[in-house]
């Protein structure tokens, strides 16, 4: 249910930005930097969170590894899976950030692209 709502909101946002960039390029030019700054700030925050989770889990693993004979292996495995999950989320955030920023830069250049195209003969 929530995935449907989230995907609908993302689709509406992309459609709205595309419409503004196409119909009102000067307005989108004014919106570009604030939008890019917000998206960059969120991406930096999410990446920092993932890196902190990795560092935290790695420190717990090293602490648990010292007491390995007395600790169950499941404790270490659970923290190792946290590291792997954090690495996956870090990669996901970076990939989504790059795609969104590429799309925003494309929209920023859209008026130049449309002006430079000549109709087919």
C-alpha positions, 0 to 999 in steps of 0.5 A: 500500500505505502509503495503504491502511494510513494511511487505515485508521489514520485511520479507526480513530482517527476511529471511536475518538474518536467512540466515546469522545466518544459513550459517555464524554463526560467522558473525551473532555472530559479528552482534548480539550485534549491532543489539540488541543494535539498536533494544533495543535503538529504543524500549526504545525510543518508550516506553519513548515516549508512557510514556511521552504521557501518563503523558502529557495527564494525566496532561491535564486531571487533569487540565481540571477536575479542570474546569469541570463544565465550560469545555465540557466533550469532552475535557476530553474524548479526552485526556482520549482516548489519554492515552488509545491509548498510553497504547496500543502503549506501550504494542505493542512496548513491545510485539514486542520487546520481540518477536524480541529479542527472535528470535535474541537469537534463531538465536544466539543459532542456531549453537548449536541447529543444532550441538546437534541434531542427525539424526533420526534413 
